[in-house]
Amino acid sequence: LSRVGHWLAVLNESSSSSALLSLLSDRYGDDGTIHEDRREALKELLTSSVAEGFQRELPCVVVASSGRFRLFLGHTDFAGLGGPTIDCATAEELLAVLQISPSSTTSPLIHVSNADPTKYPRSTFSLDSIQSKLAEAGGELKQLWAADSWENYIKAALAVMISKFPGRSSTIRETLSNHDLYFHVSSTHSLALSSSGGLSSSSSLTGAFTLGLGPLTGTTFSLGDLTQVDTSEQYLGKKMGTADKAAQLHAERGKVLLLGSYPVRVLDSAPFPSSHLRVLRATLPFPRITLNSAADYRIKNYQDADSALAWAKSVLERFSFSSYVVAGRALIENLQIEQKTREAGLTKTEVLALLNALSEDNGKRNEVMLRELARGGRLEEKMKELGLDVGDRQKIVLRAVKLIPESIDRYSARKAALYGIAETERGLEYWQLLTRLANHHDQQSSNNAGEEVKRILDLVGWAHDGDRAVMDQRTQKETSWATHPRNDVSSENLERLALHPTELASIPGGFERSLAEIDELLDDLSVRFQGLAVGRISAAGLGGVVCVHVLSHLENQVIDWLRQRNCLVEGVSLGQGSRVLNLPEF
């Protein structure tokens, strides 16, 4: 640990010391402009921390915490599906500094502050108040604080840190029982992390806090331990997993991660083939319409603002993690009814393969992960064991999906299940193509790159098809997609697809998280660039941000085209994951 005064002395030197240059190069590469930008940002962070009560002569921990961007696979890391995601850390980051100092009172305090106090007001609270809330929860991860205040994310993360890690949690509690804790955050200059638009800034904030709290209190946490801190958002009433934190902590500069879910884990990493393909993040002029801040947009652009909001909320309800769960349970139940499986066109051996694939190892058939039906899943293994032709898997899956009712209670179960299985299929092929492109070194493999890039663009387009809107709230009429044959999940259409060789990856299914105005924009984009620039809805959807894949040589043209349509566009820079920044004093 280095003193605040040492950090400031080094940062204020006329030229970078070898230690500072090494720190900056390790994290940001060799770009001198970025070095100077980050040096100024760190200087501002440490200088403003003193004004917030940090002591120059006491040690501190400085953390750079990245954002997270999802390049591909939407709505897949949910219970009931358990699919993978493809993520990277962003070059954009927030910077934070933590310090403890002996308390002069019997009730030490936690002080949280931000370089932008207007947007993120200072806050002070006690460790006792956190422990009282935990006692109120009785060990459950239930809502204790509102999610509309930034300091509550810190409270929730601290609640996990002082309660969920035997031994180390008690050490943190003991340390904070006689020390004041200071946490100061800044996000400025060219690599400032936006708090909106699917970059997981909340996970970045709690990541900075928990990464710094360990060394500050003399406790050691693995990256796996720190990943679990994202469960703290359940204390804020949010149904969050831990994939965001896993991406931020494990990422490396210039690389993308393939993350598994249930359990969250890193499956693979690879360089991104930026010489062939670029990814753009475009913030749309259409806000996420479920937000309170989108009220004016709903009033100005939709025939009935209230009904538009109700429609959007119904989409979130009909297509959620619960839709996968109820679909899986219905599938297991109906696979055990011979009349239904016979009507679906499944043989007894095929039914057995499906049941074995969907069953947990402990034999419980009510805990289903639909990912097992996608390529590389357990169904292929069970089909081989039973002597079935693995080439028939897609036909078997489509007939199995017929056993899921189109609607179960309020959930669009069949469409969501088909989307989840097909999206998992798309994602695994996307990863395979991405890694192949990254390894193209000889002339022959380079000649094949064009076909592989085009296939990636097809996968992105098919993925967005699954999110297309079926209602246009501007007119309160159905969109053309509502009656499109590819949006048809009737049993008759699924049987037709099963009887004709059909790639499962090309079947959209549905999660319906787009808007009609977004679909129009992305269709126009694809037409303008002849299918060589393709976008899809990003993050939670229903407005906000799209992720665009484009051939590298067209990047600037696509950026200009989107900006002409009032989009805020940035190329996605793959940054280093969240790290403690070490500046040795001796």
N, C-alpha and C positions, 0 to 999 in steps of 0.2 A: 504494500500500500504506500502511496506517495502523498505528501502533504498538499493541500490546496495551494499553498505558497510556492511549492516547487513546480507544480503544473504551470502556474502563472508566470513564474520566472522563465521557464523554458519557452513558453508560448510567446512571451514578449521579447525574446532575443531577436536581434536584427536578422539572423539567418538560422535556419533550422539546425538543431543539434543532431548528431548522428542517431541518438536514441529516438528523437521525434521523427526524423526522416524514415527510420526503420519502421516505426509504428504506422506512419501514414502509407508507406509503400506496401506493407503487408496487407493492409485493409483495402486500399484504394487503387493499387497499381502505381504506375510511374508518371501519371499525368500531373505535372507541376501546378496547373491551374486548379485542379481538384485539391491538391495538397494545401494550397494557399486558402482555398475556400473552407476546408475543414479546420485548418489552423485558426482562422478567424472565428468560425462557429464555436470551436472549443474555448477560445479565449473569452468570447461573450458568455458562454455557459459558466465558466469558472468565475469570471468577474461578477456576474449577476448573482451567483450563489452566495458570495460574501455578503451582498446586500440582503440576502434572505436568511442570514444567521449562521452560515458556515464559518468555521474558524480557520484562518490561514495556517496555523501551526499544527492542526490535527490532520491525520491521514484521511483519505477519501477513496472512493471507488468511482471510476468513470466508465460509463457503458455507452456503446453505440448499438442501437437496437433497430434492426431493419424492418421494413414492411414486408408483406407477403402478397404475391400475385399468383393467381391460378391461371396457368396457361391453357389447360384443357381438363375436361371431365367436370361436368356440372351436376350438383345435387346427388353425388354418388356416395359420399362418405357418411351415409345415414344408416341408422339401425334398420334391420330388415333387408338391406342390400349389401352394405359392408364393402362397397367398391373402393378402388384406388382414386387418387387425385394426382395431378401433375402440377407442381408448384415451383416457384423460385423465390428467393429473397430479392427485394428491390434494392437498387442503389440508394434510393431515398430512405432516410433514417431519422430517428430522433436521438438526441444525445441527453444523457442524464448523469447526475453526480449524486452520490449518497455519502453521508457522514453520520457517525454517532459521537455524542459528547456526554460526559458525565452529567447527570441531572442534579440540579440543586433542590429539587422538590421530591415529595414522596409519590407524586403522580407524573412520571415522565410522559412526554408527548411525542407524537409523530407529526412533523411539519411537512406538508407537501406544497410545492410552489412551481410556477411555470413562468417562463420568460414572456408569455403573453397572458398576464393576469386578468385582462379584460374578458378574454374568451374562457380562460381556465383560472378561476379565482383561487387564491391561497386558501388553505384549509389546515386546521389543526384538530387532532383527535387523540384520544388516549388508547393505550393497549387494553386497559380495562373495558373500554366500550366495545372493542372487538370481541373480547372474551365473553362479555355479557350476551352479545348477539349469538355467538356460537352456542352458548348454553341454551338460549332460546330455541335454536334449531334442533337441539337434541341429537346431534350427529348426522342429521340429514342435510343434503345439498339442496336446500330450498331457499326461496327468495328472502333475503334479509335487508337488502338496500335497493333503491331505485337505480335504474341503468342510465338516468339522464344527467348524472353528475360525475365528472371525471375522477374526482377523488374516491368515489365509491368503488371504482375498479381497483384502486390501490388497497382499500379496506378489504375487499373480497380476496385479493391475492395474498394479503398478509394473513387473513383468516386461514387460508389453506396452509401457508408456511408454518404457522404456529400450532397446527392441529393434526396434520396428515402424515408427518414424518417422525416416527418414534425416535426419541433420543435427540435428534437434531432440532425438532420443534421445541423441545424443552430448553435447549441451549439458546435458541432465539428468544424465547419468552424471558429467560433469565437475564440475558443481555439487555433487552429492552425494558426490563423492570427497574433498571437503575441508570439508563442512558436515554437521552433524547435522540430521536432519529430524524434526520433531514434528508429530503428527497426533492431534487430540483431538476426540471425538465426544460429542454429547449429544442426547437425544430426550426432552423433558420437557414438562409442562404440557398444555394442552388440545389442542394440535396434534401431540402425540407420535406418531411413526410406529410402528405395530405391526410386529414382526418376523415375524409369521405371518399367513396368510390372504390370499395373492395380491396383496400390495401391492408386491412386488418390492423389499423392503428391502435385499437384497444389491446390487442395481443402484444403489439410492440411495446406499449406503455407498461403492461404488467411484466413483460419479459425483461425490460430494463430494470425494473424494481427488484425482481427476484434474482436476476443475475448478479446484481450488486449486493443484495442482502447477505448472500452466502459468505463471500470473503470478508465482508464487514463484521460479521458475527462469529467468524472462525468455524463455519460449518461448510461441509462439502456436499454438493448435489450433482448428480449425473445429469446429462442432458435429458435422459428419460424421466428423471424426477421432475425437472423443471418443465418438461412438456405437460405433465399432469396438472400444473398450476392453472391451465386454461379451463379446467373444470370449475374454477372459482366463479366464472360468469354465470353459473347456475345460482349462485348467491344473489345475482342481480335479476333473476327471473328469465335468463336467456338459455335456450336449449343448445348449448355449444359443445362441440367436441374439442379435440386437442390437436387437430391437423395443422392449424395455423401456427401454433407455437413450435410444433415439430419442424415445419418448413423453415421458420425463422432461425431456429437454433442449429439445425444441421446443414444449412445451405452453404455453398462455397461460391466465390465469385466466378461468374461465367458458366455456372452449371445449373441444371434443372434436377428436380427430385421426383421420383416416383414413390408416393407414399401409400402404404396400405392403411386400411381402417379396420377397427374391431379385430385385433388391437391396432392402434396407430403405431406404425413402424416405417423405417426407411427401407424400401425394397431395392432401390437402385438409384444411381445418379449418373449424369452424362453431361458433357459439354453441349451447349446449344449451337446448332449449325447456322450461325448468323450469316455466313457467306452465301447461304442458299435462301434463307427464310428469316423474316423479321416479324416481330409481334408488337402491335400498337395497343395502347390503352387509350380509349376515347371516351371522355366524359361527355354525355349527351346533353342537348338542350331540353331533354325530357327527363325530369327528376323522377326518383323513385316515388310513385304516386301514393304509396301508403304512408309517407312521412307527413308530419304536420306542416313542415316547411314547403310541401308541395300543394298546399291548399289553393294558392293563387293560380297555379298551373291548371289544377282541376277545374276551377271556376271559369277560367278564360278559354280552355280548349275542349271541354267536354259538355255535351248537352245537359247532363245532370251530374253535378259534381258529387253529390251524396251517393247516388247509385254507382258511380264509377269507383268510389272508395269501397263501397260494399262489395262490388264485383272483385276488386283486387284482393280484398281480405278473404273472399270465398276461394279464390285461386290458391292463396297461401294455405288454406285449410284443406282443400281437396287434394292438393299435391304437396305432401310433407313427408317427413320420415315415417309418420304413422301409416301413410298409404302403402309403403313397402311392407310394413309389419303386418297389416291386415291382409294384404294380398298374399304374402307368404303363408300365413295361417290358413287362409281359404284354400290355397293350392294343396297344402299337405292334407287337409281334411277331405278334399274332393278326390285326391289321388287314391284314397282308400275306399272309394265307392265305385265298385266295378262297372255299374251301368254308366256312370258319367265318364269314366276313362274309355270305355268302349265307344261311347258316342263321340268322344273327342278324337278317336282314331288311334289310340295308344294300345300297344300290345302289353301283355302282362310283364314281359321282360323289360320293356321300356319303362313301365310304371315302377318296377323294382329299382331300376337304375336311377330314376328320378328321386324316389324316396330315400335311397341310400345316399345320394348326392346331397340332398337337402337336410339330412339328419345330422345332428351334432354327434361327435364321437361318443358321447355318453348315452346316445340312443334317444335323447329327448327330441321328439319331432315337432315341438311347438316353438323351437328356437331356430328360425330359418334365416339363412343368408342367400338371397337370390343370386349373388355373385357366382355361386357354384354352378350356375347354368351357363355362364358365359365361357368364352374360349379360355383354356387354361384352368378352368374350374374343376371341381370334383366330378361333375357329370361325365366328362371325357374319361376320367380314370375308371369310373364305375361301368361305363359302357364297354370299355376294353375288357374288364374283369368278367363281364357277362357275355362276351363274344359278339357284341353289337358293333356295327360299322360306325366309327366316330364321325364319318362324313355325313351321317344322318342326324347329327346333333341339332342342327338348326331346325329341321323339320320336327323333331321331338319337342324342342323348346316351344315352338309356335303352337303346337297342339296342346302342350301343357298350359300355356297362357290362356287357352280357351276355357280352361277349368276355373279361371279366376273371374268372378262376376265383374261386369263393367263398372258397377257401382256397389260399394259396401258402405252402408250408413252414408256419411257425407264425403267419402273418399272415392276418387276416380281410380279404383284399385287396378283394373286391368291395364289401362293406358299407362299408369305410373310404373307398373311392374315391367311392361314391355320396354318403356323408356330406359329404366334402370339397367336391365340386362343388356340392351343394345348399346347403351352409353358405355358400360363397362367394356363391352366388346370393342367399341370404337377407341376407347382410351388405350387399351393394351396394344392395338395395332398402331395407333399414333406413336406410342413410346418405341415400339420396334422400329418404325420408320425413322423416328428422330435420331435414335442411336446409330442407325445405319448411315444416315446422312452425316452425322458427326464424325464417322470413321472413313469417309470417302477421301482417299489419298491418291489412288492411282487413276489413270485416264479412263479405264473401263468403268470403274464404279462412279466416277464423275459423270460419265455419259448417262448413267441410270438415274442421276439425281433429279432430273426434271420430272420423270414419271413418279418418283417417290414424293416430291413436293406437291405435285398435283393430287396425289392420293391423300396427302395430309389435308389439303384444302377441301377435298370432297368430304372427309371425315368431319371437319369443322362445320361445313354447310349442313350435313345431315344432323349433327348435334343441335344446331340452331333450329332446324325444322321441328325437333321435338319440343322446343320452347315457344313456337309460334303462337300468337294470340288467335283465338277463335271468335272474339268479340272486339269490335272497334268502338271504343267509348266516345269517340268524336261524333259518331252517327247513331250509336246504340243499335247497330246492326251487325250481323255475323260477317266475319271476313271470308274471303274466298277459301282460306285454309280450312274453315269449319267443315266444308263439304268436299275437300280434296280427297281423292282416293288414298293417298298416302297417310291421311289422318284417320282412316277407317280402321277401327280395332274390333269390328264385329267378328263373330265366330266364322261367318261365311268368308270374309276377306282373309282372316288368318289361315283358314284352310286352303284358300286359293294360293296364298304365299307359300304354304307348306308343300303344296303339290308342284310348285315351280321353283327351280333352284333360285333362292333369294338370299343375298347376304344379310345376315342379321344386323350387321353394322349399318346397313343402309335404311333400316326400318326405324322411323323416328320414335314411335310411341308418343308419349306426351308428358310434359311437366308444365307447359304453358306459362312460363315466367317472362315472356316478352310482352310488348305492346304493339298494336297495329302500326303505329308511327315508326317504331324501331324496325319492324319487319320491312316496311317500305324503304327506309333508309338503307338497310343492308342489301335488299334486292337491287336497289339502284346502284349501290357500290359494286356488286358482283357483275351487273350488266356493263357498267362503265369500264371495268377492268377485265372483262371477258373471263370471269371466274378465277382470276389470278390474285384477287384480294377478297377475302371472305371473312365475315364477322359473325360473332355469336354473343348473346347476352352474357354478362359477367356478374359475378357475385350473386346476391339474392334475387336480382332481377326486378321486373315491373318498373323499369326505368333505371336511370343512373349511368351505367358504364357498359360499353361493349369491348370485347377483345377481338382484334382484327389480325389475322394472319395474311401476310403479303410476301410476294417474291421480293428479294432484297433490292433488286434494281428499280422496283416500283415504289419503294418506301416513301420517298419525298413527294411523289405525285399523289399518292394516297393521302398522305398527311395534309397536303394542300386542299385536296378535294373535300376531306372531312371538315377542315377548318372553314371552308367556304360555306359549310352547312351548320356553322355555329357550334361545332364540337371542339372541346379542348383536348388536344392530341399530344401524346408523348410516346416515344419509343420505350419499350420495356427494357431497362438495363438490369442485368442479372448481377446483383450485388453480393457482398460477403454477408454471411449470417450474423446474427446478434452476438456480440463479443464484449468482454471486459477489455478495456484499453489499458495496457501496462506501460508506465513511464518510470523505469527504475530510478530511484533517487541516489543509490550508491553503486 
